[in-house]
Amino acid sequence: MSFTVAIVGRPNVGKSTLYNRLTGTKHALVDDQPGVTRDWKMGAGHIGPMDFNVIDTAGLDDNGKDSLERRMFTQTERALERADVALFVVDARAGITPQDEAFSQWLRRTGKPMLLVVNKAEGGKASASIHDAYKLGFGEPVAISAAHGDGLIDLYAALEPWWKDRDQPEEKTRRRDRDKDKTAAEGEGEEGDDLWEGEEVGDEVPISIAIIGRPNAGKSTLLNQLVGEERVLTGPEAGITRDAIAEDFVYKGRNIKVVDTAGIRRRSNVQEGLEKLAVQDALRVIRYANVVIMLVDAEVALEKQDLHLISLVEKEGRAVIIGINKWDLIDDKNEYLRITEARIAAVIPQVKGIRVVPLSAKLGKHVEKLMDAALETYGTWNRRLSTGAINRWLDGALQRHSPPIVKNKRIKIRYMTQIKSRPPTFAMFTNNIEEFPDSYERYLVNGIREAFDMPGIPIRMQLRKGKNPYADKKK
């Protein structure tokens, strides 16, 4: 049985750095400016043989009843309710501040077991702050440096009472699975990612759905509507979401992992370093998703930036659908849909037939239709076709439109087979790879899409040349 650790403290004491250290990732955004983290996020943490869940939270900063900081504080309260023990982090360089003392009193009233952690304690100047931390009344402080990994053995000893009664055989299995997942991820040239599962297909494996779009399109509102709670912050302010936030839920018997991402503006408009980090995090989520929901604000209409994001998703090989949010505010709905679908077909023909679902995330209207479209698109993206069916179709396609003649020699296509799914990828064996016309390749790809009912997903075609058994022999 696992236990959960929440990391709390005022802004800029190194909570996200500690989260990254414990999870072995860089998923929590880190920056010198205070208040970077806004929504809490959970990951799989470990120190040596000890595995646990770890929650990164927003900095404790109560600045008003209706302010964004107050809503962040409420999110921290909800995260703390899920934890078995909290790590109250203070900054050794700044010493114990009045804000630390005020929030120590609030933490004490929660009744949650608490461990005092003095971060940034590297070097000899931290001893005074460590001694001063005793006055907060949480017992002996644990001195660490999250940035350098110092003091984790002391943190291990402090957390051990919550771990020692656990089922150790189960824990070994979890640790083995974690190491296996990390090794697989490293084999692909990426760090291990606790947002996504691997490529195995099965009803027990969550379908990974990422929600992307420009700022203020309603992505966080949609996630809250899907999971049935105020999981992430929402509000009129643009750009509230920074970290990618993942949440699990079940829809029609299927396990779903949905991820809210930061709004992605046009590259020329992204100036601030923190926004660049948030955008990079969103792009990382796209690479690991199964299905991507491109959410568009109906009042702003489909712009070049939206089409660019859809094209990016297609290049990554992810399945994509378009959700038009705030649909209740549109008057001429039929004309709006006609213009939108025509523009998609003209600008992004490589994902012909992409599903477009109007909805209102705030009111919860047609959210089920969006999820149904996501599951249908996932099924298509995950489909495998038999070699016999492909080549029977190929024979008819070649008869309807013969391969062209290049340099007085007609291109011959021997056969075709599907070599992988996610996305569907086909190998086509031909006698001329170098000069095979792109137009004829598009003809075959579009034919597959239409014949086998595979709309709106990327399809890959690999040209291969059969081996000549006499090529290496002397005449």
Secondary structure, DSSP 8 states (H G I E B T S, - for coil): ---EEEEE-STTSSHHHHHHHHHTS--S---SSS----S-EEEEEEETTEEEEEEE--------SSSHHHHHHHHHHHHHHH-SEEEEEEETTT-S-HHHHHHHHHHHHHT--EEEEEES--SGGGHHHHHHGGGGSSSS-EE-BTTTTBTHHHHHHHHHHHHTTS-HHHHHHHHHHHHHHHHHHHHTTS---SS---S---TTS-EEEEEE-STTSSHHHHHHHHHTS--S---SSTT---S-EEEEEEETTEEEEEEE------GGG--SHHHHHHHHHHHHHHHH-SEEEEEEETTT---HHHHHHHHHHHHTT-EEEEEEE-GGG-S-HHHHHHHHHHHHHHH-GGGTT--EEE-BTTTTBTHHHHHHHHHHHHHHHT----HHHHHHHHHHHHHHS---EETTEE--EEEEEEEETTTTEEEEEES-STT--HHHHHHHHHHHHHHTT-TTS--EEEEE----TTTTS--
